[in-house]
Amino acid sequence: MKSPEQWSDLRARMLSASAMILIGLLGIWLGGVAFHLLVALVCGLMVWELVGMLRGPGQAASWQLGLVTGAAVLASVYLPVGFGLPLLLAPALLGFALLTANRTLYMSFTALILLAGFGLIQLRDDMGFGWLMWLVLVVVVTDVVGYFAGRAIGGPKFWPKVSPKKTWSGTASGWVGAAVVGLIFSFNTGFGLQLVGISVALSMASQMGDMAESGMKRKMGVKDSSALIPGHGGLLDRFDGMLGAAVFLLIVGPLIGFPPGLN
C-alpha cells in the first residue's frame, strides 16, 4: 500500500504538465517560425539552467550563454548550412571559455541540447506534424507510464546510485507504453511493425537522457535544474528524455532511412 505522500506532488505536476502540453501542441501545430522560436527559447532556458547547476561565474553569464544558445538554434535554421551548423556549436565553445569548472559537463550537455533542438526543428520542417507528434508521444508516454507504474508497483531500483527513485517496473513499463505508441502509428505509415522496435529504442534513448541528467544533478548536489515549472523542477528536468530521443533519431535515423514521409 503506497502512502499518500508519494502522490503529494501530483496536482502540481498535472497542472504544469497541462500547460506545457497546450503550449507544445500549439507550437508543433503551427510549425514554421512559431515552432522555431519555441525550440530556441526552450534550448536557451535549458542552458541557463545548466550553467546555474554547474555553478558558473554568475547570473549574467548564465543569461548570456542562454541567449547565445537560442540565437545559435535559430542560426542553424535560417543561415546557409555552411554557416548555420558551425554556429550551432558556438555556445558550447563559448561556455568553455567562460566557465572555470565543470567545462566538460557543460560542453557535453550544451551540445546535446543544441543537437536536439536542431533535430526537432528538422523533423517538423522536413517530415511534418505527424512524425514529430510520434516522437513526442513516445517520450511522454515513456515518462508518464514509467512514473505511474514505478509509483504503483515499486520493486528493484533501476540504477540507485544515479537515480534512487527509478525502478525496473517503471522502466520496463515505459518500453511497453512506447511500443503501443509505435503500434498505433504503424497503422498509418509505411514502416509497419518495425516502427514498434524503433519506438522502444527511442524510449530507451529518452531514459538514458533522463539518467544522464540525473547523474549530473547528483554530482552537483542539486535536486532540480531550476524551479521554473511547479512540480517538475526545470525545463532540463522535463525535457531530458526528449534530448536523448531527439539526438538518437537525428544520428540513427539517416542510417536506417527513417522516417519516411508523413504529413
Secondary structure, 3 states (H helix, E strand, C coil): CCCHHHHCCHHHHHHHHHHHHHHHHHHHHHCHHHHHHHHHHHHHHHHHHHHHHCCCCCHHHHHHHHHHHHHHHHHHHHCCHHHHHHHHCHHHHHHHHHCCCCHHHHHHHHHHHHHHHHHHHHHHHHHCHHHHHHHHHHHHHHHHHHHHHHHHHCCCEEECCCEEEEEHHHHHHHHHHHHHHHHHHHCCCCCCCHHHHHHHHHHHHHHHHHHHHHHHHHHHCCCCCCCCECCCECHHHHHHHHHHHHHHHHHHHHHHCCCCCCC
